[in-house]
């Protein structure tokens, strides 16, 4: 059986290139592999048959690049969801539109069994909760595209950390990534909650107000999303520091875990993962069991979309559980929202957020 897929939104992550990952002259002009369309093209058992966008010029450019016939190109997502019978719908629109588009897809005549939504899941925690609830009501799987989860290296590392095989009980984590918090650092925070299998309980944050996307993305207006960070206390007691204040050119995505039985250093920008086992008070460096090399953007990130599309097929076939659920994606969003609320109120924030804090919206691109 071949599953049919449609995409809402024909921008960079849908298939036309992302700033910082691809040649600027090619972005928006030609198809790229590290994308939803690229994932569908690479995976067996699924085919991209329809796309929708409100911008007809972008829609036609995408359609030509990815060989989508004119009959499969729709102006506006409502037209596609009304006309097509789809197994999967990708939501590749700006984050403030995710909630509307996921809910519309789940409730539509297209009746998809799965919605593959770009990260971050939403712009507010209440929107994310609505998405999760609606998909549960309509029996639609909601799979969020936190790309690191779709790589074998991180999955193996998760097994090692969760089974207490390498660092024992995690006590402290120090992390760093580039601004902005919602657009970029959702990757960092999802990696944190993915490896720890934990949820924040308390957040204290700082927001710089600085961002790079207005110029680099040629955004029409300034939005809330900015550099920032703070500290997080997890439910299991681990103390985590987050620094996402640094511009892209100077940043380096790092996570440094300290546990009762060892320590772990991950640097995904420089492609360096290191592990030390704690023995009689000394840290002894050893190779990570079952992991060749380190996670890199050039290899693992680009392959993540094909892996994710293959996972979509496996979920639909009933061969695996959803590896990136909406509930888990909401955990990283709670931390980001907590940073903003803490900064602007001057106090610490408890998770889960109470109303009206769950309704706080962080505008982004």
C-alpha positions in Angstrom: 0.0 0.0 0.0 1.2 3.5 -0.8 0.0 6.3 1.5 -1.0 9.7 0.1 0.3 12.9 1.6 -0.4 16.6 1.3 1.5 19.7 2.5 0.1 22.9 3.8 2.6 25.7 3.2 5.2 25.7 0.5 8.1 27.6 2.1 11.6 26.5 3.1 10.9 23.6 5.5 8.3 22.2 3.1 10.9 21.7 0.4 12.5 24.9 -0.8 15.4 25.5 1.5 16.3 26.9 4.9 18.6 29.8 5.7 21.8 28.6 7.3 21.5 25.2 5.8 21.4 25.9 2.1 22.8 28.3 -0.5 20.9 31.6 -0.1 20.7 31.9 -3.9 18.9 28.6 -4.1 16.4 29.1 -1.3 12.9 29.3 -2.7 14.1 28.5 -6.2 14.8 24.7 -6.2 13.9 21.6 -4.2 16.1 20.5 -1.3 16.3 17.1 0.4 16.2 18.3 4.0 12.5 19.0 4.0 9.0 17.4 4.3 8.8 16.9 0.5 12.3 15.5 0.5 11.3 13.1 3.2 8.3 11.9 1.2 10.5 11.6 -1.9 13.1 9.4 -0.1 10.8 7.2 1.9 9.1 4.1 0.5 5.3 3.6 0.9 4.3 7.2 0.8 3.8 9.8 -2.0 3.3 13.5 -2.0 0.1 14.2 -4.1 -1.1 17.6 -3.1 0.1 21.0 -1.8 -1.6 24.2 -0.6 -0.5 27.8 -0.1 -2.2 31.2 -0.1 0.6 32.5 -2.3 0.0 31.3 -5.9 3.5 32.2 -7.1 5.1 30.2 -4.3 2.6 27.4 -4.8 3.4 27.0 -8.5 7.2 27.3 -7.9 7.0 24.5 -5.4 4.7 22.4 -7.7 7.1 22.7 -10.6 10.2 21.9 -8.4 8.5 18.8 -6.8 6.5 17.6 -9.9 3.1 18.2 -8.4 0.5 18.4 -11.2 -1.6 21.5 -11.4 -4.6 19.5 -10.3 -2.8 18.8 -7.0 -2.0 22.5 -6.3 -4.5 24.3 -4.1 -4.8 28.0 -3.2 -5.5 27.8 0.5 -5.5 24.7 2.7 -9.3 24.5 3.0 -9.6 23.7 -0.7 -7.0 20.9 -0.5 -8.6 19.4 2.6 -12.0 19.4 1.0 -11.0 17.9 -2.3 -8.3 15.3 -1.4 -8.5 12.0 0.5 -5.2 12.1 2.4 -3.5 9.7 4.8 -1.0 12.3 6.0 -1.0 16.1 6.1 2.2 18.1 6.7 1.8 21.5 8.3 4.7 23.6 7.2 3.3 27.1 7.9 4.6 29.7 10.4 4.2 28.6 14.0 1.4 31.0 14.8 -0.7 29.1 12.2 0.1 25.6 13.3 -2.9 25.3 15.7 -5.5 26.3 13.1 -4.0 24.2 10.4 -3.6 21.0 12.5 -7.1 21.3 13.9 -8.5 22.0 10.4 -6.7 19.0 9.0 -7.8 16.7 11.8 -11.4 17.7 11.4 -11.5 17.8 7.6 -13.0 15.7 4.9 -9.5 14.7 3.9 -9.6 12.6 7.2 -5.8 12.1 7.6 -4.7 9.3 9.9 -1.6 11.4 10.9 -0.6 15.1 10.9 3.1 15.8 10.6 3.5 19.3 12.1 6.7 21.4 12.0 8.3 22.5 15.2 7.6 24.3 17.4 4.2 22.8 18.0 2.5 26.1 18.5 2.9 29.7 19.8 1.1 29.2 23.1 0.7 26.2 25.4 -3.1 26.5 25.2 -2.9 26.2 21.4 -0.7 23.1 21.7 -3.1 21.5 24.2 -6.0 22.2 21.8 -4.1 20.5 19.0 -3.4 17.5 21.1 -7.0 17.2 22.3 -8.5 17.6 18.8 -6.2 15.0 17.4 -7.2 12.6 20.2 -10.9 13.3 19.6 -10.5 12.6 15.9 -8.2 9.6 16.3 -5.5 11.4 14.4 -1.8 10.9 15.3 0.0 14.2 15.8 3.7 13.8 15.1 5.9 16.9 15.6 9.0 17.4 13.5 11.7 17.8 16.2 14.3 16.4 13.7 16.9 15.1 16.2 14.5 12.4 17.3 14.6 10.8 13.9 18.2 9.9 14.0 19.7 6.6 15.2 22.5 8.3 17.2 20.2 10.2 19.4 17.8 7.3 19.8 20.7 5.1 21.0 21.9 7.8 23.3 18.4 8.1 24.8 18.4 4.4 25.6 21.8 4.7 27.3 20.8 7.8 29.4 17.3 6.5 30.3 18.5 3.1 31.3 21.1 4.7 33.7 23.8 2.8 31.8 26.2 5.6 31.4 25.6 8.6 33.7 23.2 7.4 36.3 20.8 9.9 37.8 21.1 13.2 36.0 21.9 16.0 38.5 22.8 18.9 36.3 22.7 20.0 32.7 24.3 23.0 31.1 23.2 23.9 27.5 23.8 26.5 24.8 22.4 27.2 21.4 21.7 30.2 19.1 18.9 32.7 19.3 15.9 32.8 18.8 14.1 30.7 21.5 11.0 29.6 19.7 12.3 29.4 16.1 15.6 27.7 16.9 16.0 26.6 20.5 13.0 24.4 20.5 15.5 21.8 19.0 17.7 22.2 22.1 14.9 22.0 24.6 13.2 19.0 22.9 16.6 17.2 22.9 16.7 17.9 26.7 13.3 16.5 27.5 13.7 13.7 25.1 16.9 12.4 26.7 15.7 13.0 30.3 12.1 11.8 29.7 11.1 14.5 32.1 9.1 17.7 32.4 10.0 21.1 33.9 8.5 21.9 37.3 10.0 25.4 37.7 11.4 28.0 35.3 13.1 31.3 35.6 14.0 33.2 32.5 15.7 36.2 30.8 14.8 37.6 27.4 17.3 39.7 25.5 14.8 41.2 23.0 17.4 40.6 20.2 16.8 38.5 17.1 18.4 37.8 13.8 15.4 36.7 11.7 14.0 40.1 10.9 17.0 40.7 8.5 17.9 37.1 7.6 14.4 36.0 6.9 13.4 39.5 5.5 10.5 39.4 7.9 8.0 42.2 7.4 7.7 43.1 11.1 9.4 42.5 14.5 7.9 39.7 16.6 8.3 38.5 20.2 10.7 35.6 19.5 14.2 36.6 20.7 17.3 35.4 22.3 17.1 34.3 26.0 17.5 31.6 28.5 17.5 31.0 32.2 17.3 28.0 34.5 14.9 25.1 34.7 14.3 22.6 37.6 13.0 19.3 36.2 10.4 17.1 37.9 13.2 14.6 38.8 15.3 17.4 40.4 17.9 18.0 37.7 19.0 21.6 37.5 19.3 22.9 33.9 20.8 26.1 32.6 19.8 27.3 29.1 21.8 30.0 27.2 20.2 30.8 23.8 21.4 34.4 23.6 24.2 34.1 21.0 24.0 34.9 17.3 24.1 31.9 14.9 27.7 32.6 13.7 29.2 32.4 17.3 27.0 29.8 18.8 27.6 26.1 19.3 24.8 23.7 20.2 26.1 22.0 23.4 24.6 19.9 26.2 26.7 18.9 29.2 25.2 16.3 31.5 26.5 15.5 35.0 25.2 12.4 36.7 25.8 10.2 39.7 27.8 7.7 37.6 29.4 9.8 34.8 29.2 12.8 32.6 28.3 13.4 28.9 29.3 16.2 26.6 27.4 16.8 23.3 28.4 19.4 20.7 26.3 19.0 17.6 27.7 22.0 15.7 31.3 20.8 16.0 30.4 17.1 15.8 31.9 16.0 19.1 30.3 13.7 21.6 32.3 12.6 24.7 31.6 10.4 27.7 33.3 9.9 31.0 32.5 7.1 33.5 32.8 8.0 37.2 35.1 5.5 38.9 36.3 5.9 42.5 35.9 9.7 42.3 37.7 10.1 39.0 36.1 10.6 35.5 37.5 8.1 33.0 36.8 8.8 29.4 35.3 5.9 27.3 33.6 5.5 23.9 29.8 5.7 23.9 28.5 2.2 23.5 27.0 1.5 20.1 27.4 5.0 18.7 29.8 5.7 15.8 30.9 9.4 15.8 28.7 12.3 16.8 25.5 13.9 15.6 26.1 16.4 12.8 24.0 18.8 10.9 25.5 17.8 7.5 24.6 14.1 7.9 22.1 13.5 10.7 19.9 16.6 10.2 19.6 16.2 6.5 18.8 12.5 6.8 16.2 13.2 9.6 13.4 14.1 7.1 13.7 10.8 5.2 13.8 9.0 8.5 10.8 10.9 9.8 8.8 10.1 6.7 9.7 6.4 7.0 8.6 6.6 10.7 5.3 8.1 9.5 4.8 5.0 7.3 5.7 2.7 10.2 3.3 4.5 12.5 0.5 4.1 9.9 1.4 0.5 9.5 1.1 -0.1 13.2 4.7 -1.2 13.4 5.9 1.6 15.8 4.6 4.1 18.3 4.6 7.8 17.5 8.2 8.8 18.3 7.5 12.6 18.6 4.0 13.2 20.1 2.3 16.5 20.7 2.3 15.9 24.4 6.1 15.7 24.4 6.5 18.7 22.1 4.4 20.7 24.5 7.1 20.1 27.2 9.7 22.2 25.4 7.1 24.9 24.6 6.2 25.1 28.3 9.8 26.0 29.1 10.1 28.7 26.4 6.7 30.2 27.5 8.0 30.1 31.1 11.1 32.1 30.2 9.0 34.9 28.6 6.5 35.0 31.5 9.3 34.9 34.1 11.2 37.7 32.4 8.2 40.1 32.0 6.7 39.4 35.5 10.0 39.2 37.4 9.2 36.0 39.1 9.7 32.2 38.9 7.0 30.2 37.0 5.6 26.8 37.9 4.8 24.1 35.4 2.2 23.1 34.3 1.2 26.7 33.6 -2.1 27.9 35.1 -4.5 29.9 33.1 -4.2 32.6 31.8 -0.5 31.8 31.5 -1.2 28.9 29.2 -2.7 31.5 26.8 0.4 33.7 26.5 1.3 33.8 22.8 4.9 34.3 21.5 4.8 35.5 18.0 7.4 34.1 15.7 8.0 33.3 12.0 
